[in-house]
Each structure stands twice: as structure tokens, then as C-alpha cells.
Amino acid sequence: MTDVLYPGQSNLINFEGKEYSMHDYCETLINCKSKVLAIYTTDFYQNIPAVVEHTYGESKGYYLACRTGYDFLEKFYGKIASNLIPKLPIAKFSQI
């Protein structure tokens, strides 16, 4: 079920122990079997998944059930990107 919020109305989600504001719409994910990454923290949405991760084989898919601000997106996509970039060995070269 998707709930459209009134202009100026907002709610909060908790991601990694920090609250982020969301606005415009909230979708309620009922009977979600994916890994929950963020939950709604207020109103009747409280403790319902807001952001989930689903693993299929070696792949992962993400679903954001609400519209968030850039502060959350920067943190969220930064975390995903850091897991995708291979860890390359760094060697220090001395000058001859």
C-alpha cells in the first residue's frame, strides 16, 4: 500500500542508527522477506521496513519504499558503492 503525504508533511526512517527525513510518499512493505536496512520510526508506519536489500545468487537488489532527502541518499549509495569497488593492493615505490 502506498500512502501519499500532504505537501509539507514528513516522516522519519532509521538507517544505521541515524534518523533521516522522508516526504511525498510512504509504501508499507508487509510480509517482506528481504533484509531490512531501514525502518519507519514514527506514526502508524513505525517499525515497518522502509529500505530493503534482496540477495539473489551473487547479485543484490535494493528497494526504497519512500522518498528521502539527499543526506540519506548520499549515505545509502555511498555504502553500496564502497562495497562494489574492489580493494586494490597499494604498493609504495621508491625513487631511484
LUMFI-557480 format. One record per residue (C-alpha): residue in one letter; x, y, z. Coordinates in steps of 0.2 Angstrom, whole numbers, plus 5000, padded with zeros to 4 digits. Layout:
# LUMFI-557480
aXYZ...
# end
This chain:
# LUMFI-557480
m500050005000t500750174995d500250325006v500450494998l500850635010y500250815010p501450955005g502550995020q502150835029s503550715033n504050565042l505750485048i506750325044n508150255054f509650195044e511150135054g510650215070k510350395062e508650465058y508350545041s506850635035m505650575021h504250655011d503050644997y502550464999c502750305010e502550125005t502149995018l503049835015i502049695023n502749515024c504449575017k505649435017s507149545012k508549605023v507849765031l509149915030a508050055037i506350065046y505050205048t505150275066t503550375068d501650375066f500750215062y502250165050q503350135065n504449985064i503949945046p505349925033a505750075023v507350015014v507749835010e509049735002h508749564992t510049444988y509949334973g511449224969e512949344969s511849494965k510949624976g509349724973y508849874984y507049944986l506750114994a504950124999c504950315002r505650474995t507150535005g508250685006y509950694998d510850675015f510150495016l510450454998e512250514999k512550395014f511550255007y512350254989g514050284997k513850125007i513350024991a514750104981s516050064993n515549884993l515749874974i517449954972p518749814973k520049834986l521749854976p523349824984i524349984985a526249974983k527450114988f528850144975s530450224980q531350344968i532950284960
# end
